[in-house]
Structures are given as C-alpha cells and as structure tokens.
Amino acid sequence: MTAIPSFTGDANPYGGGDPYADYRTADFPFTRYADLADRRLGAGVIAANDEFFAQRENLLVPERAEFDPEHFGHKGKVMDGWETRRRRGASAEHPWPTPQDHDWALVRLGAPGVIRGIVVDTAHFRGNYPQAVSIEAASVAGSPSPEELLSDDVKWTTLVPRTPVGGHAANGFEVRAEQRFTHLRVNQHPDGGIARLRVYGEVVPDAAWLEALGTFDVVALENGGQVEDASNLFYSPATNTIRPGRSRTMDDGWETRRRRDRGNDWIRYRLVARSQIRALEIDTACLKGNSAGWASVSVRDGEDGEWREILPRTRLQPDTNHRFVLPAAAVGTHARVDIFPDGGISRLRLFGSLTQEGASRLAARLQELGG
C-alpha cells in the first residue's frame, strides 16, 4: 500500500508573486484513473445548501483554480471555488457552530463507476478552508432530483470519514469501496471553501443500456473503455483520446514530444468488454502542424492474445476526422493505436457491439458491484 500524504493547517497568507509557489501537493497513485466527476463526461454539482461567496459549479471546472488578489465583488473576495458563509452559533453565550454543523454539495458523477481516490483541492483557500471534510456516495438509477437524493430512501456509503484538511493544498484520499456509485455528497465542517473536486475511478456502464444501443463506441471512456499505457505523455494525457465529443483545442487531444530516433509512439486500451469492432475513426482535430503522419490500429483478444492489425499503417491528414469500415468484424478485448513517427491524434473511436461473452461478463460485474 502506498501512503497518502496529508496536509493540515493554514497556508501562509498570500505574499505576492506566483500564488502556486507554496501550494502543497503530492503524486497520488490513484490519479492514473479517469476523473469520474469531469464536466466533459457530464458531471454536475446539482445542489448545495450554501454558496454565498462562490458558486458550487466551480468545483468541477477542469482547469486548475486561478487567483486574482485584487478581484472583489459586492459580497467580498471573489474566489475560484465553492465557498460558503461563516457559520455562527445560536446565541451570544454560544457564538460558535456546533460539532454537527456543516455545509454540503451534491455531485452527479459524469459516469458511474468504482471510485479509487478523491482529491479535495483547497487551492488559494489559505485561511478560509474547511476544518475537515467528509464524503459519502450513493447509487441511484436515472436522473434523481436533489430532493430525491436527500430523502430517507437513499442509502449513503461513507467513502471519506470526517478528516482534517489543509489550506492551499491538494488533500488526497484513497477509497477502497468495491461498489458502483452515481452520486456524491461532499461535506465541509463547519464551513469554508473548496476550489476543486476530483473523483478518480473506473467507469462501470449500464450493461442493459449498451445492449439496447447495439452498436456503440466500445473504447469510449463514458462506456467503460480505459487507457492502460502509452509510450509518451509529454504534452497531454492519452485518456483525452477517448473523451466525449471532438477536440476543441490542441491540448484536448494526445500529443507526444518530437522523436529523434527511429521508433514510434503508441497507446494501449482496454475495451469495455469483449467486443466485435466493425468501423473506426481516427481524428486529428486541432492538430495542424503536429498531427501524426501515419497510424495503424491493432486488437488483441484476451490478456495473452496476439496483436492483430485491423487497420494497416495509413496516412493521416492534419485537423481531419478519418473514417474506416472494416472488411470483417474484429473481435477483441484490447486495442492499440500506433502513430508514426510521433505527433498526436485527438480521438480514437471503435464502433461495434459486445459479444455474448462480453455482455455476460459486464452484466455480472455490474451485479457484483451493486449496480
């Protein structure tokens, strides 16, 4: 087990210069998983009991929190995060909040799944962060309202017990609950501000939904595909290639450093389950002077299977979506895209359907995880 660093206490007051110069963080091992609370997957903060100083929606902004020391509004300092007002006690004799007092926000995950770790980021909240946080999770089908989620009918599982956190720091928590969750309840005790929330884990899709769709993208992040490894992550993460939608900027794809040898770069993926692939897309949107020159795609059936090329090395055009219909369905559990010699692609789509074995295994895992 890897020890998770923890941070407690105030950070120093901002003294000018780079506001991130004294930011406290660490390399958390679970960040290799996808962020299930990514807005680009459809996540949202659907309710909060208080957001007097800063809006709850800021929690899920993909970019890191920014700080402008001179930015004030009619309510006070404008912060890039979720910030509640200061809690007070019941009377002059008891002016302090009770141990039970806390603020909360309800988060809908962009894709349901098994959570491996959570980061509660208090960047720039130096003296106004919560004393402690706790996080609970639930699995609720459909699109429940905040009232439905807060009803007594919903069972909440504690993922992070009430734990002290530090200001201006990335507070990481490892999660070991082998369950599939759809929503979180984030509590801050007794009040304060959180800049960002990241929820890392493995997507576990609804098997019945995928079966009803028939043909779908079997490597898409939202459908349960994942990146297992890549040759180079210098400019951007390989997971970008299986995110929803087309890239809108160059850094929303995967780009490698310039090679100075005779090799090539690649990404290896795990499909949602054993699938039949019938068509594919390789998109180089927004990659104009740095797109890959050529690409090939291979599949493997099983952990020990042999790689079989389903798209031979093919010339790619910059800023273009390339579509290929396969002459015969390719069956596999893993896929690999090789680019030559370097550069980048923005998206890979593998269209097909689950095999009978793949559908059965996915349904069994869903049942195992309580989905």
C-alpha positions, 0 to 999 in steps of 0.5 A: 500500500502506498501512503497518502500524504496529508496536509493540515493547517493554514497556508501562509497568507498570500505574499505576492508573486506566483500564488502556486509557489507554496501550494502543497501537493503530492503524486497520488497513485490513484490519479492514473484513473479517469476523473469520474466527476469531469464536466466533459463526461457530464458531471454536475454539482446539482445542489448545495445548501450554501454558496454565498461567496462562490458558486458550487459549479466551480468545483468541477471546472477542469482547469486548475483554480486561478487567483486574482488578489485584487478581484472583489465583488459586492459580497467580498473576495471573489474566489475560484471555488465553492465557498460558503458563509461563516457559520455562527452559533445560536446565541451570544453565550454560544457564538460558535457552530456546533460539532454537527454543523456543516455545509454540503454539495451534491455531485452527479458523477459524469459516469458511474463507476468504482471510485479509487481516490478523491482529491479535495483541492483547497487551492488559494483557500489559505485561511478560509478552508474547511476544518475537515471534510467528509464524503459519502456516495450513493447509487441511484438509477436515472436522473434523481432530483436533489430532493430525491437524493436527500430523502430517507430512501437513499442509502449513503456509503461513507467513502471519506470519514470526517478528516482534517484538511489543509489550506492551499493544498491538494488533500488526497484520499484513497477509497477502497469501496468495491461498489458502483456509485452515481452520486456524491455528497461532499461535506465541509465542517463547519464551513469554508471553501473548496476550489476543486473536486476530483473523483478518480475511478473506473467507469462501470456502464449500464450493461442493459443500456449498451445492449439496447444501443447495439452498436456503440463506441466500445473504447469510449471512456463514458462506456467503460473503455480505459487507457492502460499505457502509452509510450509518451505523455509529454504534452497531454494525457492519452485518456483525452483520446477517448473523451466525449465529443471532438477536440476543441483545442490542441491540448484536448487531444494526445500529443507526444514530444518530437522523436529523434530516433527511429521508433514510434509512439503508441497507446494501449486500451482496454475495451469495455468488454469483449467486443466485435469492432466493425468501423473506426475513426481516427481524428486529428482535430486541432492538430495542424502542424503536429498531427501524426503522419501515419497510424495503424490500429491493432486488437488483441483478444484476451490478456495473452492474445496476439496483436492483430492489425485491423487497420494497416499503417495509413496516412493521416491528414492534419485537423481531419476526422478519418473514417474506416469500415472494416472488411470483417468484424474484429473481435477483441478485448484490447486495442492499440493505436500506433502513430508514426513517427510521433505527433498526436491524434485527438480521438480514437473511436471503435464502433461495434457491439459486445459479444455474448461473452462480453455482455455476460461478463459486464452484466455480472460485474455490474451485479457484483458491484451493486449496480 
